[in-house]
Amino acid sequence: MTDAALASDAAPANPFMPKGAFAEKVTEVQHYTDRLFRFRITRPQSLRFRSGEFVMIGLPNSERPVLRAYSIASPSWDEELEFFSIKVPNGPLTEHLQKIKVGDTIIMKPKATGTLVNDALIQGKRLFCFSTGTGFAPFASLIRDPETYEKFEQVYVTHTCRQRDELKYSADTVHNTLNDPLVGEVAQGHLHYFPSTTREETQHMGRITELIESGAFYEAMKISPLDPETDRIMICGSMEFMKDIRRIVDALGFKEGSNSEPATYVVERAFVG
């Protein structure tokens, strides 16, 4: 075990470090737009999580650090942790988080949880992951987990943003997944990506909810409509988006599930972005 690994499990003495929290180091930062960026941090040796779960993270910059729920965008097997974040002007956390550099410290609570996990869905043939904005983060984790392809024959992941540049993280993640030495072989032919924009003109224009209701989504992907008998759904994004798409899937006969009672669709209630 390296000195760095040992350090990641033992938070250094810091007056702003919450009791029991991990102190992790930033290893990589990439900015996509003036609204979106991703970063990677060291992973505590003791952390265990299921792909799709979230943790509470923050910065050691005040007596009572602001902590927010962030989906872990890396899969459960990754040696580091990846996060995909929005930049909110004057946001209690993101105003400062967007300025992090390699080597900076991130506070992380030790417990991972969430409903966007394979265990919260009953067996099905097709998995649909519908997301907007940084709601793609948990799906970045799930599509890189071999277990997802063991449970579902086909995986469809959508990502809707305002501008083309805001889709780069999801496009890069899907591309890298299909070419990954660990999961690329099982993902090839089974992972399908559908990006759309609402402001800048691209190949697919419109909110995913509108494209589903009009049938344009099915036509573009050359697939049959959503069917609760064979399909399972995960939803993550803005409150407005989740309200609209839940209305659609509820009307189609899908039933919301949870970790304790798996069903045909799940949403991440802790997430808004």
Disulfide bonds with the S-S distance in Angstrom:
none
